[in-house]
Amino acid sequence: MHKPVSKVREAKIELYRKKGKIHAKATSGRFTTWRWAMVWLTQIIFYGACWLNWESNGLSRQAVLFDIAHEKLYLFGLVLWPQDALLLAIALILAATGLFFTTAVAGRLFCGFACPQTVYTAIFTWIEAKIEGDHIARLKLDQSPMTARKLLLRTSKHGIWLLIAAWTAITFVGYFTPIRELLPSLAGWQVGPWEGFWLIFYTAFTYIQAGLAREAVCQHMCPYSRFQGVMFDDAMRTVSYDAVRGEPRNLGRQSGGAGDCIDCGICVQVCPTGIDIRDGLQYQCINCGLCVDACDEVMTRTGAPTGLIRFASERELAGRPVPSGIAGRPRVAVYGALLVVFAGLGTWTLGERSLLLVDVIRDRGALLREAADGRIENSYTLKLINLAEEARDFTVEVDGLPGIAIVGARAFSAPSGSIQPVTLTVAVPSDTGRTGIQPISFRISARQDIASSVIEKSSFVLP
């Protein structure tokens, strides 16, 4: 008698499913239009922003530039330094929170409309369709043997892909090395090692990700697709198939008893990641809405109402009331509150940002000394950090003890973006009636802007 085979031993875990290259069918509709609008918007900003100039103090410079060599970040009229790292951290937190907020409201809208992988895949696919034909023609070309025509088409396609990838890499590096300086140096490959590395790497990266990998990035490489589920709830609107209305599928387009879905499969044909939305919500779905456009077109042709596939929540599809307000969507409320808090914090930090930073260091070699006139002296080193775009003159004042004064010069200058160390001697009369360590403060003011002064606390040692 044969023993039953264990179900556990029969089970197979499918870690990677290879479907072959996906040739998505082109479609049209409102979501397709919005998708291409985002392609144009993002690429106009990316390719164009590095060519903008900004006039500052009579000099012209690139408006957006990450000047790593001089430790500056130019954003039009704003110049950020390493000391402004808090602003960068707040900006990254805002970006992450905004992504989470968007996901909690309407799923992976960023993935479907603004993600660089989605944008460049759309561009590369459009080029492929213009050269090789529609999805059927491309599929037949893949399956056909190598001929002179196929070689010409493939060479043309990959050549254009490489040109776009190369220009993308040049633009990317142009945000770190001024684009008008980078282009002339490329003629004889007179670029630095890091520039050369990123030009080659980013060209290859764009070419492989958008031209060869495509849907594999969304299916297997993107970490966001894996953890997005923790932000989902039954009230979130995502691209969904209305099974109550669509099932059972009306294969023969018969009237009575059948659903509106005619099982034409066009929703699968237009999907850039090759999934069937009728199988339910899947992590590979990027919420691009292309299946919605395609299905609406079919519904219009068959005389059925549109919206068989649409942005809807689980509650809506199940006929349950969708909660509204903060109480009904606490996750959205939390993300929205975090956005407001960090936006306010960033605005306040930027508004309170000082273009002068001062570090006061006491001379630890000699705590105090007695001058010839009997006064007690302490020595200090002040590091004046001038974050302004022009050289500035500074005056230093001291306060905190009766008769306290600076011995010698109290006016100094610091070039733009420099750390200027200055040595000060501070004296106090010996008859102050105080002993030990006493608190004092230095006030440093810019002559060009008296209002922007900095007060730094320190101490004075008396016998």
HELIX and SHEET records of a PDB file:
HELIX    1   1 LYS A    7  GLU A   10  1                                   4    
HELIX    2   2 ARG A   30  ALA A   49  1                                  20    
HELIX    3   3 PRO A   82  ASP A   84  5                                   3    
HELIX    4   4 ALA A   85  ALA A  106  1                                  22    
HELIX    5   5 LEU A  109  PHE A  113  1                                   5    
HELIX    6   6 PRO A  116  GLU A  132  1                                  17    
HELIX    7   7 HIS A  135  GLN A  143  1                                   9    
HELIX    8   8 ALA A  148  VAL A  173  1                                  26    
HELIX    9   9 ILE A  179  ALA A  187  1                                   9    
HELIX   10  10 PRO A  193  THR A  206  1                                  14    
HELIX   11  11 TYR A  207  ALA A  213  3                                   7    
HELIX   12  12 GLU A  215  ALA A  216  1                                   2    
HELIX   13  13 VAL A  217  MET A  221  3                                   5    
HELIX   14  14 TYR A  224  PHE A  227  1                                   4    
HELIX   15  15 GLN A  228  MET A  231  5                                   4    
HELIX   16  16 ALA A  243  GLY A  246  1                                   4    
HELIX   17  17 ILE A  266  GLN A  269  1                                   4    
HELIX   18  18 ILE A  277  ASP A  279  5                                   3    
HELIX   19  19 LEU A  290  THR A  302  1                                  13    
HELIX   20  20 GLU A  314  LEU A  317  1                                   4    
HELIX   21  21 GLY A  325  GLY A  328  1                                   4    
HELIX   22  22 PRO A  330  GLY A  351  1                                  22    
SHEET    1   A 2 ASN A  53  SER A  56  0                                        
SHEET    2   A 2 LEU A  59  GLN A  62 -1                                        
SHEET    1   B 3 VAL A  64  ASP A  67  0                                        
SHEET    2   B 3 LYS A  72  LEU A  75 -1                                        
SHEET    3   B 3 LEU A  78  LEU A  80 -1                                        
SHEET    1   C 2 THR A 238  TYR A 241  0                                        
SHEET    2   C 2 ILE A 309  ALA A 312 -1                                        
SHEET    1   D 3 LEU A 356  ARG A 362  0                                        
SHEET    2   D 3 ILE A 376  ASN A 386 -1                                        
SHEET    3   D 3 ARG A 369  GLU A 370 -1                                        
SHEET    1   E 4 LEU A 356  ARG A 362  0                                        
SHEET    2   E 4 ILE A 376  ASN A 386 -1                                        
SHEET    3   E 4 SER A 418  VAL A 428 -1                                        
SHEET    4   E 4 ALA A 405  VAL A 407 -1                                        
SHEET    1   F 4 ALA A 411  ALA A 414  0                                        
SHEET    2   F 4 ARG A 392  ASP A 399 -1                                        
SHEET    3   F 4 GLY A 436  ALA A 446 -1                                        
SHEET    4   F 4 ASP A 449  LEU A 462 -1                                        
END                                                                             
